[in-house]
Amino acid sequence: MNFSVLKFKVNRRIIAMLGDKNYESYEEALKNCENKNGYENKIISKALKIKTIKFRERLDDNSIVYNIANPNIFALSSLLNELSIDKEILNVLDFGGGNGGHYLEILKINPQLKLRWKVIETSEMVFYISSFSDEFLTFHDDLTRVIEESKTIDVLYTSCTILYTPDPYKFIEIIVNSGAKYIIFNRQSLSKTEGDIIRVQNSLLSWHGSADDKQKDFKDSVIQYPQISVSIKKFEKLVAQKYDILYTFNDNSGLLPEQPNKNLIGKSYVLKLKNT
């Protein structure tokens, strides 16, 4: 075990016992991260490209049973399956979709679906992952531009991503004003207080992307970035301006495991554009 991983495990134990520090702003939290670019991180992007190749090989290997990494993907799969009854090709925007894994897993579940899938990611991620683009799967680094250029958006899907943006309310507003027929906010960590809860998340590089890969092609290390859990009241007030909440379900997978916090709640939301 390298020193970085050992230090990470020791720190997790300390945080679990004593609690973690809350910050006043994203900028303050970022100053306390070892990597100063937050999630815009070349190390993550390079590792994910390596893991994407193995991920795609497993998906294509019909001799093994493939385990869906994110079971909440079935909420998206069910919605797309229903919408496909009335439309031959569905247009999906995936904000924070990494290597296109959500798209590939959806097709593994429902291979009959026809999808135009646009992943919006960091510039670093797009640089390393865009080689996996094809006729139906493309990668972009500007959410606003993709929305403006999209004639119709059947589903806008985002899982956890807004938690790691410098201004999550800005991105929530962009998404809510996108005109998408349906929106899924998956794996949200939300504050039950009036204010936001801002902390530094510590994770291992090997956790990003598929967790099944053996770490032979890159050295594992600790990755740090700010995480903002926005107020659930403010969040629901923003989305209610233009969307009806079809249903929600509790989901703690977006919470930081090393610090259970009574002021946090994990939820996922499936929304429908009003008057449609």
LOTIDO-42391 format. One record per residue: residue number from 1; residue in one letter; x, y, z negated of N, C-alpha, C, O in turn. Coordinates in pm, whole numbers. Atoms other than C-alpha are relative to their C-alpha. Layout:
REM LOTIDO-42391
- vexke;torse;n.x;n.y;n.z;ca.x;ca.y;ca.z;c.x;c.y;c.z;o.x;o.y;o.z
- NUM;a;X;Y;Z;X;Y;Z;X;Y;Z;X;Y;Z $
...
END
This chain:
REM LOTIDO-42391
- vexke;torse;n.x;n.y;n.z;ca.x;ca.y;ca.z;c.x;c.y;c.z;o.x;o.y;o.z
- 1;m;85;-120;0;0;0;0;88;125;0;179;137;-83 $
- 2;n;-83;-119;-3;144;338;98;-40;96;-112;-147;84;-171 $
- 3;f;19;-91;113;174;622;-154;-125;84;16;-195;111;-82 $
- 4;s;117;-84;-26;-99;832;10;-128;-71;-41;-216;-11;-104 $
- 5;v;121;78;34;-360;555;-28;-7;-24;-150;-114;-16;-209 $
- 6;l;-3;20;144;-248;481;-385;-45;125;-74;-123;118;-169 $
- 7;k;38;-128;60;-281;850;-476;-150;24;14;-216;73;-78 $
- 8;f;144;-16;-25;-628;854;-322;-83;-82;-99;-181;-32;-155 $
- 9;k;77;87;90;-748;562;-533;9;48;-144;-89;41;-218 $
- 10;v;-15;-54;136;-608;713;-853;-88;124;-17;-157;139;-118 $
- 11;n;80;-122;7;-774;1048;-776;-149;-30;-6;-224;40;-74 $
- 12;r;143;37;4;-1110;879;-716;-42;-42;-139;-152;-11;-184 $
- 13;r;32;43;137;-1096;723;-1060;-9;121;-93;-96;128;-179 $
- 14;i;1;-120;84;-1015;1059;-1219;-127;81;25;-191;127;-70 $
- 15;i;121;-76;-34;-1299;1233;-1032;-124;-68;-55;-216;-1;-102 $
- 16;a;115;74;50;-1542;958;-1130;-18;22;-150;-131;23;-200 $
- 17;m;7;-19;144;-1457;1015;-1496;-26;145;-40;-103;172;-131 $
- 18;l;3;-141;43;-1420;1393;-1509;-90;88;86;-124;200;47 $
- 19;g;79;-83;-90;-1628;1514;-1215;90;78;95;210;92;71 $
- 20;d;-75;-72;-101;-1523;1713;-911;-27;149;-11;-123;191;-76 $
- 21;k;14;-144;5;-1480;2086;-864;-97;48;106;-94;1;220 $
- 22;n;87;-66;-95;-1752;2294;-700;61;135;38;120;203;-46 $
- 23;y;-60;-123;-50;-1645;2590;-485;-108;101;37;-224;66;56 $
- 24;e;93;-107;-31;-1804;2923;-407;-26;14;150;-129;67;191 $
- 25;s;15;-16;-144;-1751;2905;-30;76;-111;72;160;-179;15 $
- 26;y;-71;94;-86;-1637;2684;255;148;37;7;235;-50;0 $
- 27;e;-137;-47;-13;-1324;2898;289;84;-33;-124;199;-73;-112 $
- 28;e;-71;33;124;-1229;2850;-77;30;-148;-7;139;-189;-46 $
- 29;a;-21;145;1;-1276;2475;-48;107;-41;99;189;-129;70 $
- 30;l;-98;34;-104;-1071;2464;273;142;30;-47;236;-42;-13 $
- 31;k;-132;-35;52;-780;2636;97;54;-108;-93;175;-117;-113 $
- 32;n;-41;105;91;-773;2342;-144;13;-136;69;28;-239;2 $
- 33;c;-20;123;-77;-747;2083;135;144;-3;51;202;100;86 $
- 34;e;-136;13;-51;-410;1948;241;6;32;149;100;96;195 $
- 35;n;9;-36;-141;-512;1973;606;-92;121;13;-207;116;-31 $
- 36;k;70;-129;0;-626;2330;678;-95;17;118;-153;125;134 $
- 37;n;91;-10;-114;-829;2254;991;-133;-69;-27;-218;-78;62 $
- 38;g;125;67;32;-1106;2068;809;-20;-122;88;71;-203;105 $
- 39;y;31;117;-83;-1277;1818;1036;60;12;141;66;-86;214 $
- 40;e;-68;-20;-128;-1106;1970;1341;142;-52;-16;235;25;-37 $
- 41;n;-122;65;45;-828;1722;1289;51;-98;106;-17;-194;141 $
- 42;k;-57;84;-105;-600;1567;1551;21;-143;-47;5;-237;31 $
- 43;i;-26;135;52;-518;1272;1325;-125;-87;8;-119;-203;49 $
- 44;i;126;74;-6;-884;1169;1301;-32;-36;145;-68;-150;175 $
- 45;s;36;21;-141;-938;1209;1676;87;-108;65;36;-193;138 $
- 46;k;-90;99;-60;-631;1005;1774;-32;-140;-52;-31;-236;24 $
- 47;a;33;131;58;-723;723;1534;-131;-52;56;-145;-171;84 $
- 48;l;130;42;-49;-1081;719;1656;7;-49;144;-66;-140;183 $
- 49;k;-16;47;-138;-970;683;2017;53;-143;1;6;-225;79 $
- 50;i;-54;135;10;-768;375;1921;-109;-98;-42;-120;-208;12 $
- 51;k;104;89;53;-1061;229;1728;-116;-17;98;-185;-118;96 $
- 52;t;111;7;-96;-1309;305;2008;18;-115;97;-79;-182;134 $
- 53;i;-27;109;-93;-1141;56;2240;-43;-133;-62;-109;-213;4 $
- 54;k;36;125;67;-1184;-226;1985;-150;-6;-26;-211;-112;-16 $
- 55;f;144;-9;24;-1536;-108;1901;-78;-42;124;-174;-118;114 $
- 56;r;67;35;-124;-1640;-136;2266;21;-147;36;-69;-211;91 $
- 57;e;-25;142;-27;-1478;-478;2297;-93;-89;-82;-144;-189;-31 $
- 58;r;90;78;84;-1683;-608;2006;-144;7;50;-217;-92;49 $
- 59;l;135;-16;-53;-2003;-467;2152;-24;-88;122;-133;-141;141 $
- 60;d;13;75;-124;-1937;-645;2482;20;-150;-19;-6;-228;72 $
- 61;d;-28;141;26;-1843;-977;2320;-127;-70;-49;-163;-58;-166 $
- 62;n;125;67;35;-2160;-1186;2323;22;-129;-80;-74;-194;-121 $
- 63;s;-29;122;75;-1982;-1474;2146;-1;23;-150;4;-72;-228 $
- 64;i;1;-32;143;-1992;-1291;1811;-129;74;-34;-192;135;52 $
- 65;v;116;-74;48;-2274;-1150;1602;47;140;-37;133;156;-123 $
- 66;y;-41;-137;28;-2244;-773;1602;-82;57;-115;-205;48;-113 $
- 67;n;68;-61;114;-2327;-598;1274;-10;150;21;91;218;38 $
- 68;i;21;-143;-17;-2482;-252;1312;61;72;-120;25;45;-235 $
- 69;a;-71;-69;107;-2257;-18;1112;-92;93;-78;-77;108;-199 $
- 70;n;90;-97;62;-2533;234;1040;-143;-48;18;-202;-24;123 $
- 71;p;137;54;-16;-2872;66;974;-104;108;27;-210;78;81 $
- 72;n;96;-108;-26;-3043;407;990;-15;29;149;-104;104;188 $
- 73;i;9;-18;-144;-2981;396;1365;-132;-56;52;-177;-19;161 $
- 74;f;126;60;-44;-3302;191;1383;-114;102;3;-209;84;78 $
- 75;a;101;-106;-6;-3509;505;1310;6;68;136;-98;98;196 $
- 76;l;-19;-59;-132;-3363;658;1626;-40;-98;110;-105;-60;207 $
- 77;s;31;102;-100;-3395;334;1821;-151;-17;16;-201;-28;128 $
- 78;s;146;17;-4;-3762;298;1730;-66;118;72;-156;98;153 $
- 79;l;57;-118;-64;-3839;656;1836;26;-1;150;-65;25;229 $
- 80;l;-34;3;-143;-3656;623;2169;-78;-107;73;-121;-88;187 $
- 81;n;76;109;-61;-3829;295;2239;-144;42;27;-201;9;131 $
- 82;e;137;-48;-16;-4169;457;2187;-9;105;110;-101;102;192 $
- 83;l;3;-107;-100;-4086;763;2399;24;-53;141;-24;6;238 $
- 84;s;-32;56;-132;-3958;544;2684;-122;-56;70;-118;-83;191 $
- 85;i;123;51;-61;-4312;418;2743;-52;99;104;-105;58;208 $
- 86;d;54;-104;-88;-4403;750;2906;106;72;84;72;157;167 $
- 87;k;-104;-69;-75;-4065;857;3046;111;-98;35;159;-172;-51 $
- 88;e;-97;100;-45;-3816;660;3251;139;25;-57;203;-68;-106 $
- 89;i;-133;-35;52;-3498;845;3146;-15;105;-108;-78;209;-86 $
- 90;l;10;-91;113;-3466;1015;2806;129;79;-16;238;26;2 $
- 91;n;-115;-88;22;-3237;1309;2734;24;16;-150;-64;62;-223 $
- 92;v;-33;-1;143;-3061;1289;2397;125;84;-23;225;69;47 $
- 93;l;-117;-74;47;-2826;1537;2228;39;-57;-135;-44;-71;-224 $
- 94;d;-52;63;121;-2609;1384;1958;107;91;-60;223;88;-19 $
- 95;f;-92;-97;61;-2451;1654;1741;86;-69;-105;38;-109;-211 $
- 96;g;-91;71;89;-2143;1500;1579;4;-149;28;25;-229;-63 $
- 97;g;11;142;-37;-2170;1172;1770;131;-73;17;133;-187;62 $
- 98;g;-130;67;-1;-1797;1098;1753;34;-60;136;46;12;236 $
- 99;n;-45;70;-121;-1704;837;2013;-116;-52;84;-95;-134;174 $
- 100;g;116;51;-73;-2058;780;2143;-52;-130;-56;-128;-201;9 $
- 101;g;40;126;62;-2108;492;1903;-150;-14;-18;-204;-124;-4 $
- 102;h;146;6;16;-2473;582;1836;-66;-44;131;-155;-129;132 $
- 103;y;53;34;-133;-2546;562;2209;23;-147;31;-68;-217;76 $
- 104;l;-34;138;-33;-2368;229;2249;-78;-99;-87;-118;-205;-39 $
- 105;e;76;89;86;-2542;75;1948;-148;-1;37;-214;-105;29 $
- 106;i;139;-5;-45;-2882;195;2071;-21;-93;120;-120;-166;126 $
- 107;l;12;87;-117;-2821;17;2402;19;-147;-38;-33;-236;30 $
- 108;k;-16;137;48;-2712;-292;2209;-134;-51;-55;-170;-168;-37 $
- 109;i;130;36;56;-3050;-289;2032;-107;-6;108;-186;-100;115 $
- 110;n;101;-11;-107;-3259;-181;2334;69;17;135;76;129;186 $
- 111;p;-76;-13;-125;-3062;-258;2653;-84;47;119;-28;88;221 $
- 112;q;85;-43;-110;-3363;-172;2869;-16;151;8;-65;203;108 $
- 113;l;14;-145;2;-3351;196;2771;91;67;103;203;21;127 $
- 114;k;-82;-81;-89;-3228;453;3023;15;137;-67;-84;207;-91 $
- 115;l;-27;-120;81;-3061;747;2847;106;87;65;206;37;116 $
- 116;r;-107;-96;-26;-2870;1061;2935;41;54;-135;-35;125;-200 $
- 117;w;-42;-23;138;-2668;1106;2620;118;96;-4;225;68;50 $
- 118;k;-105;-100;12;-2465;1416;2539;47;9;-145;-31;42;-234 $
- 119;v;-60;-10;133;-2231;1404;2239;65;137;-14;140;180;74 $
- 120;i;-63;-128;29;-2132;1738;2086;94;-20;-117;50;-59;-226 $
- 121;e;-101;27;102;-1809;1717;1888;100;116;-7;87;215;64 $
- 122;t;-106;-100;10;-1503;1917;1786;82;-2;129;82;-101;202 $
- 123;s;-84;-8;-119;-1267;2032;2061;107;-109;-1;137;-168;103 $
- 124;e;-102;105;13;-1001;1793;1931;-58;-136;37;4;-212;110 $
- 125;m;62;130;-27;-1242;1498;1943;-30;-16;148;-4;-121;206 $
- 126;v;34;7;-142;-1361;1580;2294;125;-25;84;121;-101;181 $
- 127;f;-125;17;-73;-1001;1601;2415;43;-147;3;86;-197;107 $
- 128;y;-47;138;10;-924;1247;2296;-103;-103;46;-66;-213;87 $
- 129;i;105;99;-25;-1260;1079;2359;-64;14;137;-131;-79;183 $
- 130;s;72;-24;-125;-1378;1229;2688;33;-102;109;-43;-114;205 $
- 131;s;-33;103;-99;-1203;951;2883;-102;-113;0;-104;-193;93 $
- 132;f;102;104;8;-1491;727;2772;-133;46;62;-233;-24;54 $
- 133;s;121;-51;-65;-1744;942;2961;-36;-88;120;50;-152;180 $
- 134;d;45;64;-123;-1953;790;3237;-121;77;53;-144;191;13 $
- 135;e;114;-68;-61;-2263;875;3438;-104;44;-102;-173;144;-83 $
- 136;f;107;-24;96;-2486;867;3131;49;54;-135;-29;116;-208 $
- 137;l;-56;-44;128;-2256;942;2835;107;106;25;205;80;94 $
- 138;t;-97;-108;-19;-2072;1277;2823;29;66;-134;-48;55;-229 $
- 139;f;-47;-61;125;-1881;1473;2558;20;150;20;72;194;122 $
- 140;h;-2;-146;-8;-1900;1848;2485;39;58;-135;29;-9;-238 $
- 141;d;-45;-61;125;-1769;2093;2226;-76;128;-37;-31;203;-124 $
- 142;d;75;-122;27;-2034;2370;2228;-149;-33;-4;-212;-49;100 $
- 143;l;140;38;16;-2380;2289;2089;-93;100;68;-185;60;140 $
- 144;t;87;-102;-58;-2536;2621;2194;-2;-8;152;-108;2;213 $
- 145;r;-8;7;-146;-2415;2588;2552;-73;-123;52;-145;-114;152 $
- 146;v;67;122;-45;-2538;2230;2584;-152;17;-8;-223;-26;82 $
- 147;i;144;-25;14;-2882;2333;2456;-50;91;112;-154;64;173 $
- 148;e;40;-96;-104;-2898;2626;2700;-2;-66;138;-86;-32;221 $
- 149;e;-10;64;-131;-2798;2403;2993;-95;-117;15;-112;-168;126 $
- 150;s;90;116;-5;-3045;2126;2905;-142;44;34;-200;127;-37 $
- 151;k;136;-36;-40;-3378;2153;3087;-101;-53;-102;-194;18;-141 $
- 152;t;86;60;103;-3547;1918;2842;87;-79;-96;186;-141;-56 $
- 153;i;-67;81;102;-3431;1760;2517;-108;-85;-65;-194;-34;-137 $
- 154;d;100;88;59;-3635;1458;2419;27;-22;-148;-65;-18;-230 $
- 155;v;-38;21;140;-3443;1392;2097;133;68;-27;228;53;50 $
- 156;l;-127;-52;49;-3176;1586;1912;30;-73;-131;-45;-65;-228 $
- 157;y;-37;87;113;-2999;1355;1669;128;51;-64;224;84;5 $
- 158;t;-123;-37;69;-2746;1449;1404;7;-76;-132;-92;-82;-206 $
- 159;s;-17;82;119;-2608;1236;1124;116;56;-83;232;39;-47 $
- 160;c;-101;-52;94;-2424;1409;837;74;125;47;128;199;-36 $
- 161;t;-94;-96;-56;-2251;1655;1068;-10;140;-58;93;202;-86 $
- 162;i;12;-138;47;-2395;1984;942;63;20;-137;94;133;-175 $
- 163;l;-64;-9;132;-2248;1904;598;143;50;10;197;105;-86 $
- 164;y;-142;-28;-15;-1901;1963;739;28;122;88;141;146;129 $
- 165;t;-18;-123;-78;-1959;2286;932;20;118;-95;-31;116;-207 $
- 166;p;-23;-117;86;-1843;2625;794;-128;74;-38;-135;136;-144 $
- 167;d;125;-71;23;-2198;2763;821;-117;-92;36;-173;-80;145 $
- 168;p;104;98;-34;-2456;2481;802;-135;61;35;-206;9;120 $
- 169;y;129;-62;-31;-2757;2715;802;-5;51;144;-109;46;209 $
- 170;k;-7;-44;-140;-2642;2859;1134;-31;-115;94;-107;-100;189 $
- 171;f;22;115;-88;-2635;2513;1288;-140;-58;-15;-198;-107;82 $
- 172;i;139;44;17;-2968;2416;1135;-93;87;84;-184;35;150 $
- 173;e;83;-91;-79;-3122;2725;1298;17;-26;149;-82;-25;223 $
- 174;i;-22;31;-141;-2960;2644;1633;-77;-125;40;-141;-129;145 $
- 175;i;69;125;-28;-3101;2292;1617;-151;19;-1;-221;-31;88 $
- 176;v;144;-22;11;-3447;2406;1506;-53;84;116;-169;69;155 $
- 177;n;41;-84;-113;-3457;2660;1791;36;-62;135;28;5;238 $
- 178;s;-44;67;-123;-3339;2404;2049;-115;-34;94;-94;-50;214 $
- 179;g;113;42;-82;-3688;2318;2170;-9;-150;20;-92;-197;97 $
- 180;a;5;146;-11;-3617;1947;2132;-137;-52;-46;-193;-3;-144 $
- 181;k;131;54;35;-3937;1743;2123;3;-68;-138;-92;-59;-215 $
- 182;y;-18;66;129;-3805;1543;1828;141;29;-51;235;43;27 $
- 183;i;-130;-16;64;-3521;1596;1582;12;-103;-111;-83;-126;-187 $
- 184;i;-29;88;114;-3364;1343;1348;123;56;-72;232;61;-16 $
- 185;f;-110;-36;90;-3152;1475;1062;28;-124;-85;-48;-153;-178 $
- 186;n;-29;126;70;-2990;1155;938;109;20;-105;200;100;-86 $
- 187;r;-103;6;104;-2788;1096;619;38;139;-53;155;176;-54 $
- 188;q;-24;-134;54;-2826;1444;470;27;-5;-151;-42;-75;-225 $
- 189;s;-24;-21;143;-2675;1534;133;-53;139;-33;-2;238;19 $
- 190;l;70;-126;26;-2899;1807;-11;2;35;-148;-3;-52;-235 $
- 191;s;-1;-49;137;-2889;2021;-322;-143;19;-50;-225;79;19 $
- 192;k;133;-18;59;-3194;2007;-549;-12;132;-73;-118;165;-126 $
- 193;t;1;-132;63;-3098;2348;-688;-32;106;105;-47;75;223 $
- 194;e;25;-110;-93;-3166;2689;-534;122;30;86;108;82;197 $
- 195;g;-123;-30;-73;-2803;2717;-425;61;-124;64;12;-235;47 $
- 196;d;-73;108;-65;-2562;2508;-220;104;-59;-95;148;7;-189 $
- 197;i;-107;65;76;-2313;2261;-365;115;-26;98;100;-100;194 $
- 198;i;-114;6;-91;-1970;2293;-203;117;-69;-69;161;-28;-176 $
- 199;r;-111;75;58;-1693;2042;-266;98;-42;109;72;-23;227 $
- 200;v;-97;56;-94;-1388;1887;-105;-20;-151;3;-18;-218;-101 $
- 201;q;14;144;-14;-1442;1539;32;135;-61;32;207;-13;120 $
- 202;n;-122;76;-26;-1151;1296;19;-39;-135;59;-119;-207;1 $
- 203;s;28;129;-60;-1162;998;251;127;-56;62;226;15;79 $
- 204;l;-113;62;-68;-925;753;413;-20;5;150;-133;-5;198 $
- 205;l;6;-3;-145;-845;777;781;-67;-126;54;-139;-120;154 $
- 206;s;54;128;-47;-942;411;818;-152;-6;-13;-215;-94;48 $
- 207;w;146;-2;14;-1300;497;714;-68;61;121;-187;38;143 $
- 208;h;60;-70;-113;-1356;706;1027;-15;-95;118;77;-170;151 $
- 209;g;26;95;-106;-1516;519;1313;-33;-136;-60;-80;-143;-174 $
- 210;s;30;135;48;-1554;142;1279;92;-39;-115;214;-18;-109 $
- 211;a;-79;41;117;-1443;5;942;53;-142;15;123;-191;-74 $
- 212;d;-38;141;-16;-1385;-345;1083;142;-18;53;198;-127;45 $
- 213;d;-131;13;-64;-1055;-270;1253;113;-11;-102;113;56;-205 $
- 214;k;-120;9;82;-726;-376;1101;93;115;36;107;151;153 $
- 215;q;-80;-120;-23;-490;-83;1058;141;-37;46;236;-31;-32 $
- 216;k;-129;35;-55;-209;-194;1286;57;110;89;178;120;109 $
- 217;d;-43;-96;-101;-198;94;1530;23;141;-54;73;227;18 $
- 218;f;-28;-130;61;-182;389;1290;11;-16;-150;-45;-109;-208 $
- 219;k;-20;5;144;-78;458;934;-118;64;-71;-160;174;-36 $
- 220;d;112;-55;75;-362;506;689;47;118;-85;161;121;-131 $
- 221;s;-34;-119;78;-371;840;507;-128;61;-55;-238;23;-17 $
- 222;v;114;-69;60;-595;1067;302;-37;121;86;50;200;124 $
- 223;i;51;-112;-77;-811;1314;493;-93;82;-91;-177;25;-161 $
- 224;q;83;-88;84;-970;1615;320;-70;105;86;-14;156;182 $
- 225;y;73;-107;-66;-1238;1858;433;-114;44;-91;-163;-36;-172 $
- 226;p;111;-47;82;-1508;2076;272;-131;-68;39;-153;-102;156 $
- 227;q;135;51;-24;-1861;1939;237;-99;94;-68;-84;125;-186 $
- 228;i;102;-89;55;-2163;2167;188;-134;-71;-2;-189;-107;103 $
- 229;s;135;55;15;-2486;2022;51;-94;119;-16;-97;183;-121 $
- 230;v;87;-117;3;-2744;2287;136;-123;-26;-86;-157;-141;-113 $
- 231;s;120;9;83;-3052;2359;-75;-112;-70;78;-143;-32;190 $
- 232;i;108;73;-67;-3332;2116;10;-120;91;26;-188;75;127 $
- 233;k;111;-94;-21;-3589;2397;-33;26;86;123;-64;106;205 $
- 234;k;-34;-84;-114;-3408;2619;215;-1;-81;130;-48;-34;233 $
- 235;f;-4;87;-118;-3353;2329;455;-141;-28;52;-168;-10;170 $
- 236;e;135;36;-43;-3718;2221;461;-79;123;45;-165;112;132 $
- 237;k;66;-123;-43;-3834;2583;491;42;36;142;-40;79;223 $
- 238;l;-50;-30;-134;-3613;2631;798;-61;-93;105;-107;-46;210 $
- 239;v;49;94;-102;-3724;2315;978;-151;13;17;-204;-14;126 $
- 240;a;146;-11;-7;-4092;2379;895;-46;117;87;-165;125;119 $
- 241;q;39;-112;-85;-4087;2698;1105;-51;-48;136;-144;10;192 $
- 242;k;39;46;-133;-4116;2498;1425;-27;-150;10;-67;-200;115 $
- 243;y;14;145;-7;-4135;2130;1331;-86;-54;-115;-84;-4;-227 $
- 244;d;71;77;102;-4367;1895;1148;89;-115;-44;156;-178;38 $
- 245;i;-76;114;51;-4201;1639;924;-86;-125;13;-183;-142;-60 $
- 246;l;77;123;-19;-4327;1304;1050;17;-95;-117;-80;-148;-171 $
- 247;y;-27;80;120;-4157;1110;774;144;22;-44;228;69;33 $
- 248;t;-136;-5;55;-3851;1103;551;26;-133;-70;-67;-209;-99 $
- 249;f;-34;114;84;-3666;829;371;128;31;-77;217;99;-26 $
- 250;n;-117;-23;83;-3414;832;90;119;-78;57;106;-191;103 $
- 251;d;-121;60;-57;-3058;759;198;120;65;-68;151;181;-41 $
- 252;n;-112;-55;76;-2760;806;-32;135;-17;68;239;17;10 $
- 253;s;-129;27;-66;-2495;712;225;76;127;36;196;121;62 $
- 254;g;-68;-126;-28;-2419;1080;291;54;67;-124;122;170;-114 $
- 255;l;-50;-57;124;-2343;1149;-76;143;-47;-25;184;-152;23 $
- 256;l;-136;40;35;-1989;1142;-212;-5;-107;-107;-53;-81;-217 $
- 257;p;14;110;95;-1958;804;-385;78;17;-129;40;-38;-232 $
- 258;e;-83;-14;120;-1688;914;-629;-58;95;-103;-8;102;-215 $
- 259;q;59;-91;97;-1911;1174;-792;-152;2;9;-208;90;75 $
- 260;p;146;-7;5;-2276;1089;-850;-41;133;-65;15;170;-168 $
- 261;n;38;-132;48;-2449;1423;-904;-151;7;-9;-221;-13;91 $
- 262;k;145;-4;20;-2797;1463;-1052;-65;112;79;-187;112;97 $
- 263;n;55;-111;-78;-2838;1782;-848;1;-26;150;-34;63;228 $
- 264;l;-3;35;-142;-2795;1601;-515;-103;-107;32;-136;-191;-52 $
- 265;i;91;104;-49;-3039;1395;-312;38;-33;143;70;56;222 $
- 266;g;-30;43;-136;-2974;1191;1;-130;-32;73;-209;-113;26 $
- 267;k;124;22;-74;-3249;1200;264;26;3;151;124;61;197 $
- 268;s;3;-11;-146;-3315;1151;634;-138;49;42;-238;18;-23 $
- 269;y;124;-61;-46;-3581;1338;832;-24;-31;147;68;-27;229 $
- 270;v;42;13;-139;-3772;1263;1151;-105;108;25;-209;109;-40 $
- 271;l;82;-119;-23;-3931;1581;1293;-58;-1;141;1;-55;234 $
- 272;k;63;-15;-132;-4171;1657;1579;-32;147;22;-83;215;-67 $
- 273;l;27;-138;-35;-4200;1991;1757;-149;30;-13;-231;-47;37 $
- 274;k;141;-34;21;-4525;2162;1658;-69;28;132;-8;76;227 $
- 275;n;87;-26;-116;-4810;2185;1910;44;-76;124;30;-27;235 $
- 276;t;-34;84;-115;-4677;1906;2129;-68;-136;-13;-52;-222;73 $
END
